[in-house]
Amino acid sequence: MAQPKSHSASNVRNFGIMAHIDAGKTTLTERLLFITKRIHRMGEVHEGMATMDWMPQEQERGITITSAVTTLQWLKHDFHLIDTPGHVDFTIEVERSLRVLDGVITVLDGVAGVEPQTETVWRQADKFEVPRFVFVNKLDRMGASFERCLQSLRDRFGTGRSILPLQLPIGEESAHRGIIDLLRMQALYWDGEDPAETRVEPVPDSLAEAAAAARNRIVETLADHDDAVAEAYLEGRRIPNETLVAVIRRETVANRLVPVLCGSALRNRGIPPVLDAIVAYLPSPDDIQVVKGVSPETGEPVERRLLSSEPFCALAFKVQLMEDGRRMTYVRIYSGRLRVGDTVHNISQDCDEKVSRIFVMHANQRTRIDAVDCGNIVGILGLKKTTTGDSLSLGDSPIVLERISGKEPVIYQAVEPMTSADKEKLDETLDKLAEEDPTFRSHEDRETGERLIAGMGELHLEIVVDRLKRQFGLETRVGKPQVVYRETITAAAQATSEFDRVHEDKRIYGKVSLQVEPLPRGSGIQFRNLCTSPNFNGDFLRAAMEGALESTKSGPLEGHTMDDLAVTISDVGWVDGVSAPIAYRIAAAEAAGRACREARPARMEPIMEVEISVPDEFLGNAISSINERKGKIERMVEQGEYRVVAARVPLRAMFGYSKDLRTRTQGRGTFSMKFSHYDILQ
């Protein structure tokens, strides 16, 4: 077995690459792997040969579907890299990766700049306070503009942090040849096919003035962040590069600064500086210092230092089915040390699990190790009950870490096996896939008996069905994709229900009066208790709450899950000696159901944020296509020769839109969409 490396945590970088679909993050990953000698041939996405896109579905479509983990070394540092999907259907892969990463590289398309999914993943990184730098890619493409990309970054993300370019491109579009390193004031060129072979020259005379001005802006920006730099700048003293790099690192780690690099991954330009920037600017586990959680016993805040000498704690962020059907659990180890044969306690599931294997990952390839220290990301076999977001510990110092929130599916379709003999296997397989993917659901329709699968979009479900065939040998028939509707109420209503029964010669009693009222969109279900009865607390209150919330899982119109309403218990009936929690649960469920039926229920549908990019000549066609689908146009912006139309459109109207847009724009229009919110069906 391989042994773990003995590098200190300060020499470890846990980072990911995130971007809008087709911005070039997997191509960038291939170059990073090649330069660090992790692979010996660069695979191309368009050829279906990218190392990190190992699934057949990824290779055929040229997109990343599942986040892939690999390890590499650069300048005596250990990198743990996660390449994440760009397609919005697989956004949970980005979120759960960001939950365990210390830093991230955001890749921008040099033509398009900040795109819709860029904003989504940026907000996800903000949610977990993950430091980042930006790589502006594809500067060799027609219409590329580094300055326009910088402006889009400042417009969308510049509030509260400085967007700081550390490089300038040498030429753009077909004239792109290399970059200028503004800190060292050097011109860097890559003339051949090897991205590691860098030619260093003085800054060209034609760019000397612009480079000097850009470097001066770096110093001015850093002076706003550091008193020593400000003092030296005002006195006209030379500031060593080491000082500037130290300030950039400190402010980047603190999320007050976003360095910006540039190049063209496909043309092998600008890749070594990206590796240098990972070392220089992204945080190590030592920079994070502590992980915060709560005690499972008291609920009080708990901190754990990121040291091997601390008690072990880890977070499971992904479960993946291997080729032989076994479960591989990906974990980030925050403190302590883990060895093969250890028994870990899953605090979230309250069960013990035995570690049978530990692996260092390289996409779908695995290298066994005996033990692993904190700060690392590894794959583990043997954790049979652990799911995404579970906290793991050893010993008597448990800590519950922040969970990874799931996303609710917005689309579903019926699926059935070709033969009745495969029904049981299909049900079992779908349950396993649901364990692997928190955004995928599978259940049997109570009325029709059909097996329904639900996910984040048409592509998501298409991939699931394809995996059933290829990976599990299950031929299936599928129905047309359908929208996942919800229900809500539009008025307030009250109801009272009494439960009084004799069960096994024992009387049980409960009476609940409650009110339901509508809440603004996006509020979810809220529960309130205004009852002043001294007996109605503890198990009784919990039971009533559970009953009321249970009733909202099936709305009064068509049985859809309810949303955006408040349930308030106003009074209860009580009989000493016979009042029981189960009775209050049943009474509350009946009262809530009755009140919702009287509160003018309404059906809600998912509304999508749609962004369409079309040449100027087809702008009218794009607007018409949105109007025909009862969409609401929110803004239009100019982006080179293209126009970008942002709108909100009901999901039910977007089926088949890809083909329609291609027809209306002679194949030159593109669009992306993501879930926005639920609203009442018009």
Secondary structure, DSSP 8 states (H G I E B T S, - for coil): -B------GGGEEEEEEEESTTSSHHHHHHHHHHHTTS-SS---GGGT--SS--SHHHHHHTS--S-EEEEEEETTEEEEEEE---SGGGHHHHHHHHTT-SEEEEEEETTTBS-HHHHHHHHHHHHTT--EEEEEE-TTSTT--HHHHHHHHHHHH-TTSEEEE-EEEES-GGG--EEEETTTTEEEE--SS-TT--EEE---HHHHHHHHHHHHHHHHHHHTT-HHHHHHHHTT----HHHHHHHHHHHHHTTSEEEEEE-BTTTTBSHHHHHHHHHHHS--HHHH-EEEEE-TTT--EEEEES-TTS--EEEEEEEEE-TTS-EEEEEEEEESEEETT-EEEETTTTEEEE--EEEEEETTEEEEESEEETT-EEEEE--SS--TT-EEE-TT---EE---------EEEEEEESSGGGHHHHHHHHHHHHHH-TT-EEEE-TTT--EEEEESSHHHHHHHHHHHHHTT---EEE---EE--EEEESS-EEEEEEEEEEETTEEEEEEEEEEEEE--TT--EEEEE----TT--HHHHHHHHHHHHHHTTS-TTTS--B-SEEEEEEEEE--TTTB-HHHHHHHHHHHHHHHHHHS-EEEEEEEEEEEEEEEGGGHHHHHHHHHHTT-EEEEEEEETTEEEEEEEEEGGG-TTHHHHHHHHTTT--EEEEEEEEEEE--
